[in-house]
Amino acid sequence: MKGLNENLKLRLSVAAVAGGGLDYGENFVGRYQAYKAALQTVGAGPSLGY
């Protein structure tokens, strides 16, 4: 934690959120429309405490 003064603290958290994939199965008629998908996210959350 970073101390701004004796009572005030500043903190930053960074997280890479996990994504998921798609699997439509062999019997879905539109299974070749989207054959590859990726979800990529990075989140940052600042906090201030007194």
C-alpha distance matrix in Angstrom:
0.0 3.7 6.3 9.4 11.4 11.9 11.8 10.1 6.4 6.2 5.4 8.4 10.4 13.7 16.7 20.3 22.5 25.7 29.0 32.5 36.0 39.4 42.4 45.4 47.8 51.3 53.2 51.2 53.3 50.4 48.5 49.1 47.9 44.2 44.0 40.5 37.3 33.6 30.6 27.5 24.4 20.8 18.5 15.3 13.5 11.2 10.1 9.9 10.0 12.2
3.7 0.0 3.8 6.3 8.9 10.4 10.9 8.8 5.7 5.2 6.3 9.2 12.2 15.2 18.6 22.1 24.6 27.9 31.1 34.7 38.0 41.4 44.6 47.5 50.1 53.5 55.4 53.2 55.1 52.1 50.3 50.7 49.3 45.7 45.6 42.0 38.8 35.1 32.1 28.9 25.7 22.0 19.7 16.1 14.5 11.6 10.8 9.8 10.4 12.1
6.3 3.8 0.0 3.8 5.3 6.7 7.7 6.1 4.6 6.4 8.9 12.3 15.4 18.7 22.0 25.6 27.8 31.2 34.4 37.9 41.4 44.7 47.9 50.7 53.3 56.8 58.5 56.3 58.3 55.2 53.6 54.1 52.6 49.0 49.1 45.5 42.2 38.6 35.5 32.3 29.0 25.3 22.8 19.2 17.1 13.8 12.2 10.1 9.7 10.2
9.4 6.3 3.8 0.0 3.8 7.1 7.8 5.5 5.7 6.8 10.3 13.3 16.9 19.9 23.5 27.0 29.1 32.7 35.6 39.2 42.6 45.8 49.2 51.9 54.6 58.1 59.7 57.3 59.0 55.9 54.5 54.9 53.1 49.6 50.0 46.4 43.1 39.5 36.3 33.1 29.7 26.1 23.4 19.6 17.5 13.9 12.4 9.8 10.0 10.0
11.4 8.9 5.3 3.8 0.0 3.8 5.6 5.4 7.2 9.8 13.2 16.6 19.9 23.2 26.6 30.2 32.2 35.8 38.8 42.3 45.8 49.0 52.3 55.0 57.7 61.2 62.7 60.4 62.3 59.2 57.8 58.3 56.5 53.1 53.4 49.9 46.5 42.9 39.7 36.5 33.1 29.5 26.8 23.0 20.6 17.0 15.0 11.9 11.0 9.7
11.9 10.4 6.7 7.1 3.8 0.0 3.8 6.1 8.1 11.5 14.5 18.2 21.1 24.6 27.8 31.5 33.4 36.7 39.9 43.4 46.9 50.1 53.3 56.0 58.6 62.2 63.7 61.5 63.6 60.6 59.1 59.8 58.2 54.7 55.0 51.4 48.1 44.5 41.2 38.2 34.8 31.3 28.4 24.8 22.2 18.8 16.2 13.1 11.1 9.2
11.8 10.9 7.7 7.8 5.6 3.8 0.0 3.8 6.6 10.3 13.3 17.0 19.8 23.5 26.4 30.2 31.7 35.1 38.2 41.5 45.2 48.2 51.4 54.0 56.6 60.3 61.6 59.4 61.5 58.6 57.2 58.1 56.4 53.0 53.4 50.0 46.5 43.0 39.6 36.8 33.3 29.9 26.8 23.3 20.3 17.0 14.0 10.6 8.1 5.5
10.1 8.8 6.1 5.5 5.4 6.1 3.8 0.0 3.8 6.9 10.3 13.9 16.9 20.5 23.5 27.2 28.8 32.4 35.3 38.7 42.3 45.3 48.6 51.1 53.9 57.5 58.8 56.5 58.4 55.5 54.2 54.9 53.2 49.7 50.2 46.8 43.3 39.8 36.4 33.6 30.0 26.6 23.5 19.9 17.0 13.5 10.7 7.3 5.8 4.6
6.4 5.7 4.6 5.7 7.2 8.1 6.6 3.8 0.0 3.8 6.7 10.4 13.4 17.0 20.0 23.8 25.5 29.0 32.0 35.5 39.1 42.2 45.4 48.1 50.8 54.4 55.8 53.6 55.6 52.6 51.1 51.8 50.2 46.7 47.0 43.6 40.2 36.6 33.3 30.4 26.9 23.4 20.4 16.9 14.2 10.8 8.3 5.8 5.1 6.4
6.2 5.2 6.4 6.8 9.8 11.5 10.3 6.9 3.8 0.0 3.8 7.1 10.4 13.8 17.1 20.7 22.6 26.2 29.1 32.6 36.1 39.2 42.5 45.2 48.0 51.5 53.0 50.7 52.5 49.4 48.0 48.6 46.9 43.4 43.7 40.2 36.8 33.3 30.0 27.0 23.5 20.0 17.1 13.4 11.0 7.5 6.0 4.8 6.5 9.1
5.4 6.3 8.9 10.3 13.2 14.5 13.3 10.3 6.7 3.8 0.0 3.8 6.8 10.2 13.4 17.1 19.1 22.6 25.6 29.2 32.6 35.9 39.1 41.9 44.6 48.1 49.7 47.4 49.4 46.4 44.8 45.4 43.8 40.3 40.5 37.0 33.6 30.0 26.8 23.8 20.3 16.8 14.1 10.6 8.4 5.8 5.2 6.4 8.3 11.6
8.4 9.2 12.3 13.3 16.6 18.2 17.0 13.9 10.4 7.1 3.8 0.0 3.8 6.7 10.2 13.7 15.8 19.4 22.3 26.0 29.3 32.5 35.9 38.7 41.4 44.8 46.5 44.2 46.0 42.9 41.3 41.8 40.3 36.7 36.9 33.3 30.0 26.4 23.2 20.1 16.7 13.1 10.5 7.0 5.7 4.3 6.3 8.9 11.4 14.9
10.4 12.2 15.4 16.9 19.9 21.1 19.8 16.9 13.4 10.4 6.8 3.8 0.0 3.8 6.7 10.4 12.4 15.9 18.9 22.5 25.9 29.3 32.5 35.3 38.0 41.4 43.1 41.0 43.0 40.0 38.2 38.9 37.5 33.9 33.9 30.4 27.1 23.5 20.3 17.3 14.1 10.7 8.2 5.7 5.2 6.3 8.2 11.5 13.7 17.3
13.7 15.2 18.7 19.9 23.2 24.6 23.5 20.5 17.0 13.8 10.2 6.7 3.8 0.0 3.8 7.0 9.6 13.1 16.0 19.7 22.9 26.3 29.5 32.5 35.1 38.5 40.3 38.1 40.0 37.0 35.1 35.5 34.2 30.5 30.5 26.9 23.7 20.0 17.0 13.8 10.8 7.2 5.8 4.5 6.5 8.8 11.5 14.9 17.3 21.0
16.7 18.6 22.0 23.5 26.6 27.8 26.4 23.5 20.0 17.1 13.4 10.2 6.7 3.8 0.0 3.8 6.1 9.3 12.5 16.1 19.4 22.8 26.0 29.0 31.5 34.9 36.8 34.7 36.8 33.8 31.9 32.5 31.3 27.6 27.4 23.9 20.7 17.1 14.1 11.3 8.6 5.8 5.3 6.5 8.6 11.6 14.1 17.7 19.8 23.6
20.3 22.1 25.6 27.0 30.2 31.5 30.2 27.2 23.8 20.7 17.1 13.7 10.4 7.0 3.8 0.0 3.8 6.4 9.3 12.9 16.0 19.5 22.7 25.8 28.3 31.6 33.6 31.6 33.5 30.6 28.5 28.9 27.9 24.2 23.8 20.3 17.2 13.5 10.7 8.0 6.0 4.6 6.4 9.0 11.7 15.0 17.6 21.3 23.6 27.3
22.5 24.6 27.8 29.1 32.2 33.4 31.7 28.8 25.5 22.6 19.1 15.8 12.4 9.6 6.1 3.8 0.0 3.8 6.5 10.1 13.6 16.9 20.1 23.0 25.6 29.0 30.8 28.7 30.8 28.0 26.0 26.9 25.8 22.2 22.0 18.8 15.4 12.1 8.9 7.4 5.6 6.2 7.3 10.6 12.7 16.3 18.7 22.4 24.6 28.3
25.7 27.9 31.2 32.7 35.8 36.7 35.1 32.4 29.0 26.2 22.6 19.4 15.9 13.1 9.3 6.4 3.8 0.0 3.8 6.9 10.3 13.8 16.8 19.9 22.2 25.6 27.6 25.8 28.1 25.5 23.2 24.2 23.6 19.9 19.3 16.2 13.2 10.1 7.7 7.4 7.6 9.2 11.0 14.3 16.5 20.1 22.4 26.1 28.1 31.8
29.0 31.1 34.4 35.6 38.8 39.9 38.2 35.3 32.0 29.1 25.6 22.3 18.9 16.0 12.5 9.3 6.5 3.8 0.0 3.8 7.0 10.4 13.6 16.6 19.1 22.5 24.4 22.3 24.5 21.8 19.6 20.6 19.8 16.2 15.8 12.9 9.7 7.0 4.9 6.4 7.9 10.8 12.9 16.5 18.9 22.6 25.0 28.7 30.9 34.6
32.5 34.7 37.9 39.2 42.3 43.4 41.5 38.7 35.5 32.6 29.2 26.0 22.5 19.7 16.1 12.9 10.1 6.9 3.8 0.0 3.8 7.0 10.0 13.0 15.5 18.9 20.7 18.9 21.3 18.9 16.5 17.8 17.5 14.0 13.5 11.1 8.4 7.1 6.7 9.4 11.4 14.5 16.6 20.2 22.4 26.1 28.4 32.1 34.2 37.9
36.0 38.0 41.4 42.6 45.8 46.9 45.2 42.3 39.1 36.1 32.6 29.3 25.9 22.9 19.4 16.0 13.6 10.3 7.0 3.8 0.0 3.8 6.8 10.0 12.4 15.6 17.7 15.9 18.1 15.8 13.1 14.3 14.4 10.9 10.0 8.0 6.2 6.6 8.0 11.2 14.0 17.3 19.7 23.4 25.8 29.5 31.9 35.7 37.8 41.5
39.4 41.4 44.7 45.8 49.0 50.1 48.2 45.3 42.2 39.2 35.9 32.5 29.3 26.3 22.8 19.5 16.9 13.8 10.4 7.0 3.8 0.0 3.8 6.4 9.2 12.4 14.2 12.2 14.4 12.2 9.6 11.3 11.5 8.6 8.1 7.6 6.8 8.8 10.6 14.2 16.9 20.4 22.7 26.4 28.7 32.5 34.8 38.6 40.7 44.4
42.4 44.6 47.9 49.2 52.3 53.3 51.4 48.6 45.4 42.5 39.1 35.9 32.5 29.5 26.0 22.7 20.1 16.8 13.6 10.0 6.8 3.8 0.0 3.8 5.6 9.0 11.0 9.8 12.5 11.2 8.1 10.5 11.8 9.8 8.6 9.4 9.9 12.3 14.2 17.7 20.5 23.9 26.2 29.9 32.1 35.9 38.2 41.9 43.9 47.6
45.4 47.5 50.7 51.9 55.0 56.0 54.0 51.1 48.1 45.2 41.9 38.7 35.3 32.5 29.0 25.8 23.0 19.9 16.6 13.0 10.0 6.4 3.8 0.0 3.8 6.9 7.9 6.1 9.1 8.2 5.8 9.2 10.4 9.5 9.4 11.3 12.0 14.9 16.8 20.4 23.1 26.7 28.7 32.5 34.6 38.4 40.6 44.3 46.3 49.9
47.8 50.1 53.3 54.6 57.7 58.6 56.6 53.9 50.8 48.0 44.6 41.4 38.0 35.1 31.5 28.3 25.6 22.2 19.1 15.5 12.4 9.2 5.6 3.8 0.0 3.8 5.8 6.1 9.4 9.9 7.2 10.3 12.7 12.2 11.2 13.5 14.8 17.6 19.8 23.3 26.1 29.6 31.7 35.5 37.6 41.3 43.5 47.2 49.1 52.7
51.3 53.5 56.8 58.1 61.2 62.2 60.3 57.5 54.4 51.5 48.1 44.8 41.4 38.5 34.9 31.6 29.0 25.6 22.5 18.9 15.6 12.4 9.0 6.9 3.8 0.0 3.8 5.8 8.3 9.8 7.4 9.9 12.9 13.4 12.2 15.1 17.2 20.3 22.8 26.3 29.3 32.7 35.1 38.8 41.0 44.8 47.1 50.8 52.8 56.4
53.2 55.4 58.5 59.7 62.7 63.7 61.6 58.8 55.8 53.0 49.7 46.5 43.1 40.3 36.8 33.6 30.8 27.6 24.4 20.7 17.7 14.2 11.0 7.9 5.8 3.8 0.0 3.8 6.3 9.0 8.1 11.1 13.4 14.6 14.3 17.4 19.1 22.3 24.5 28.1 30.9 34.5 36.6 40.4 42.4 46.2 48.3 52.0 53.9 57.5
51.2 53.2 56.3 57.3 60.4 61.5 59.4 56.5 53.6 50.7 47.4 44.2 41.0 38.1 34.7 31.6 28.7 25.8 22.3 18.9 15.9 12.2 9.8 6.1 6.1 5.8 3.8 0.0 3.8 5.6 5.5 9.0 10.5 11.7 12.3 15.3 16.6 20.0 22.0 25.7 28.4 32.1 34.1 37.9 39.9 43.6 45.9 49.5 51.6 55.2
53.3 55.1 58.3 59.0 62.3 63.6 61.5 58.4 55.6 52.5 49.4 46.0 43.0 40.0 36.8 33.5 30.8 28.1 24.5 21.3 18.1 14.4 12.5 9.1 9.4 8.3 6.3 3.8 0.0 3.8 5.7 7.9 9.1 11.5 12.6 16.0 17.6 21.2 23.4 27.1 29.9 33.6 35.7 39.5 41.7 45.4 47.7 51.4 53.7 57.2
50.4 52.1 55.2 55.9 59.2 60.6 58.6 55.5 52.6 49.4 46.4 42.9 40.0 37.0 33.8 30.6 28.0 25.5 21.8 18.9 15.8 12.2 11.2 8.2 9.9 9.8 9.0 5.6 3.8 0.0 3.8 5.6 5.5 7.9 9.7 12.9 14.4 18.0 20.2 23.8 26.6 30.4 32.5 36.3 38.6 42.2 44.8 48.4 50.8 54.4
48.5 50.3 53.6 54.5 57.8 59.1 57.2 54.2 51.1 48.0 44.8 41.3 38.2 35.1 31.9 28.5 26.0 23.2 19.6 16.5 13.1 9.6 8.1 5.8 7.2 7.4 8.1 5.5 5.7 3.8 0.0 3.8 5.7 6.6 7.0 10.4 12.2 15.9 18.4 22.0 25.0 28.7 31.1 34.9 37.3 41.0 43.5 47.2 49.6 53.2
49.1 50.7 54.1 54.9 58.3 59.8 58.1 54.9 51.8 48.6 45.4 41.8 38.9 35.5 32.5 28.9 26.9 24.2 20.6 17.8 14.3 11.3 10.5 9.2 10.3 9.9 11.1 9.0 7.9 5.6 3.8 0.0 3.8 5.5 5.5 9.3 11.9 15.7 18.6 21.9 25.2 28.9 31.5 35.3 38.0 41.6 44.4 48.1 50.6 54.3
47.9 49.3 52.6 53.1 56.5 58.2 56.4 53.2 50.2 46.9 43.8 40.3 37.5 34.2 31.3 27.9 25.8 23.6 19.8 17.5 14.4 11.5 11.8 10.4 12.7 12.9 13.4 10.5 9.1 5.5 5.7 3.8 0.0 3.8 6.2 9.2 11.0 14.7 17.3 20.5 23.6 27.3 29.8 33.5 36.2 39.7 42.6 46.2 48.9 52.5
44.2 45.7 49.0 49.6 53.1 54.7 53.0 49.7 46.7 43.4 40.3 36.7 33.9 30.5 27.6 24.2 22.2 19.9 16.2 14.0 10.9 8.6 9.8 9.5 12.2 13.4 14.6 11.7 11.5 7.9 6.6 5.5 3.8 0.0 3.8 5.7 7.2 10.9 13.6 16.9 20.0 23.7 26.3 30.0 32.7 36.3 39.2 42.8 45.5 49.2
44.0 45.6 49.1 50.0 53.4 55.0 53.4 50.2 47.0 43.7 40.5 36.9 33.9 30.5 27.4 23.8 22.0 19.3 15.8 13.5 10.0 8.1 8.6 9.4 11.2 12.2 14.3 12.3 12.6 9.7 7.0 5.5 6.2 3.8 0.0 3.8 6.9 10.5 13.8 16.9 20.4 23.9 26.8 30.5 33.3 36.9 39.8 43.5 46.1 49.8
40.5 42.0 45.5 46.4 49.9 51.4 50.0 46.8 43.6 40.2 37.0 33.3 30.4 26.9 23.9 20.3 18.8 16.2 12.9 11.1 8.0 7.6 9.4 11.3 13.5 15.1 17.4 15.3 16.0 12.9 10.4 9.3 9.2 5.7 3.8 0.0 3.8 7.0 10.5 13.3 16.9 20.3 23.4 27.0 30.0 33.6 36.5 40.2 42.8 46.6
37.3 38.8 42.2 43.1 46.5 48.1 46.5 43.3 40.2 36.8 33.6 30.0 27.1 23.7 20.7 17.2 15.4 13.2 9.7 8.4 6.2 6.8 9.9 12.0 14.8 17.2 19.1 16.6 17.6 14.4 12.2 11.9 11.0 7.2 6.9 3.8 0.0 3.8 6.9 10.0 13.4 17.0 19.9 23.6 26.4 30.0 32.9 36.6 39.3 43.0
33.6 35.1 38.6 39.5 42.9 44.5 43.0 39.8 36.6 33.3 30.0 26.4 23.5 20.0 17.1 13.5 12.1 10.1 7.0 7.1 6.6 8.8 12.3 14.9 17.6 20.3 22.3 20.0 21.2 18.0 15.9 15.7 14.7 10.9 10.5 7.0 3.8 0.0 3.8 6.4 10.0 13.4 16.4 20.1 23.1 26.6 29.6 33.3 35.9 39.6
30.6 32.1 35.5 36.3 39.7 41.2 39.6 36.4 33.3 30.0 26.8 23.2 20.3 17.0 14.1 10.7 8.9 7.7 4.9 6.7 8.0 10.6 14.2 16.8 19.8 22.8 24.5 22.0 23.4 20.2 18.4 18.6 17.3 13.6 13.8 10.5 6.9 3.8 0.0 3.8 6.7 10.3 13.0 16.7 19.5 23.1 26.0 29.7 32.4 36.1
27.5 28.9 32.3 33.1 36.5 38.2 36.8 33.6 30.4 27.0 23.8 20.1 17.3 13.8 11.3 8.0 7.4 7.4 6.4 9.4 11.2 14.2 17.7 20.4 23.3 26.3 28.1 25.7 27.1 23.8 22.0 21.9 20.5 16.9 16.9 13.3 10.0 6.4 3.8 0.0 3.8 7.0 10.2 13.8 16.9 20.3 23.4 27.1 29.9 33.6
24.4 25.7 29.0 29.7 33.1 34.8 33.3 30.0 26.9 23.5 20.3 16.7 14.1 10.8 8.6 6.0 5.6 7.6 7.9 11.4 14.0 16.9 20.5 23.1 26.1 29.3 30.9 28.4 29.9 26.6 25.0 25.2 23.6 20.0 20.4 16.9 13.4 10.0 6.7 3.8 0.0 3.8 6.5 10.1 13.2 16.7 19.8 23.4 26.2 29.9
20.8 22.0 25.3 26.1 29.5 31.3 29.9 26.6 23.4 20.0 16.8 13.1 10.7 7.2 5.8 4.6 6.2 9.2 10.8 14.5 17.3 20.4 23.9 26.7 29.6 32.7 34.5 32.1 33.6 30.4 28.7 28.9 27.3 23.7 23.9 20.3 17.0 13.4 10.3 7.0 3.8 0.0 3.8 6.9 10.3 13.5 16.7 20.3 23.2 26.9
18.5 19.7 22.8 23.4 26.8 28.4 26.8 23.5 20.4 17.1 14.1 10.5 8.2 5.8 5.3 6.4 7.3 11.0 12.9 16.6 19.7 22.7 26.2 28.7 31.7 35.1 36.6 34.1 35.7 32.5 31.1 31.5 29.8 26.3 26.8 23.4 19.9 16.4 13.0 10.2 6.5 3.8 0.0 3.8 6.7 10.2 13.3 16.9 19.8 23.5
15.3 16.1 19.2 19.6 23.0 24.8 23.3 19.9 16.9 13.4 10.6 7.0 5.7 4.5 6.5 9.0 10.6 14.3 16.5 20.2 23.4 26.4 29.9 32.5 35.5 38.8 40.4 37.9 39.5 36.3 34.9 35.3 33.5 30.0 30.5 27.0 23.6 20.1 16.7 13.8 10.1 6.9 3.8 0.0 3.8 6.7 10.0 13.6 16.6 20.2
13.5 14.5 17.1 17.5 20.6 22.2 20.3 17.0 14.2 11.0 8.4 5.7 5.2 6.5 8.6 11.7 12.7 16.5 18.9 22.4 25.8 28.7 32.1 34.6 37.6 41.0 42.4 39.9 41.7 38.6 37.3 38.0 36.2 32.7 33.3 30.0 26.4 23.1 19.5 16.9 13.2 10.3 6.7 3.8 0.0 3.8 6.6 10.2 13.1 16.8
11.2 11.6 13.8 13.9 17.0 18.8 17.0 13.5 10.8 7.5 5.8 4.3 6.3 8.8 11.6 15.0 16.3 20.1 22.6 26.1 29.5 32.5 35.9 38.4 41.3 44.8 46.2 43.6 45.4 42.2 41.0 41.6 39.7 36.3 36.9 33.6 30.0 26.6 23.1 20.3 16.7 13.5 10.2 6.7 3.8 0.0 3.8 7.0 10.3 13.8
10.1 10.8 12.2 12.4 15.0 16.2 14.0 10.7 8.3 6.0 5.2 6.3 8.2 11.5 14.1 17.6 18.7 22.4 25.0 28.4 31.9 34.8 38.2 40.6 43.5 47.1 48.3 45.9 47.7 44.8 43.5 44.4 42.6 39.2 39.8 36.5 32.9 29.6 26.0 23.4 19.8 16.7 13.3 10.0 6.6 3.8 0.0 3.8 6.6 10.3
9.9 9.8 10.1 9.8 11.9 13.1 10.6 7.3 5.8 4.8 6.4 8.9 11.5 14.9 17.7 21.3 22.4 26.1 28.7 32.1 35.7 38.6 41.9 44.3 47.2 50.8 52.0 49.5 51.4 48.4 47.2 48.1 46.2 42.8 43.5 40.2 36.6 33.3 29.7 27.1 23.4 20.3 16.9 13.6 10.2 7.0 3.8 0.0 3.8 6.9
10.0 10.4 9.7 10.0 11.0 11.1 8.1 5.8 5.1 6.5 8.3 11.4 13.7 17.3 19.8 23.6 24.6 28.1 30.9 34.2 37.8 40.7 43.9 46.3 49.1 52.8 53.9 51.6 53.7 50.8 49.6 50.6 48.9 45.5 46.1 42.8 39.3 35.9 32.4 29.9 26.2 23.2 19.8 16.6 13.1 10.3 6.6 3.8 0.0 3.8
12.2 12.1 10.2 10.0 9.7 9.2 5.5 4.6 6.4 9.1 11.6 14.9 17.3 21.0 23.6 27.3 28.3 31.8 34.6 37.9 41.5 44.4 47.6 49.9 52.7 56.4 57.5 55.2 57.2 54.4 53.2 54.3 52.5 49.2 49.8 46.6 43.0 39.6 36.1 33.6 29.9 26.9 23.5 20.2 16.8 13.8 10.3 6.9 3.8 0.0
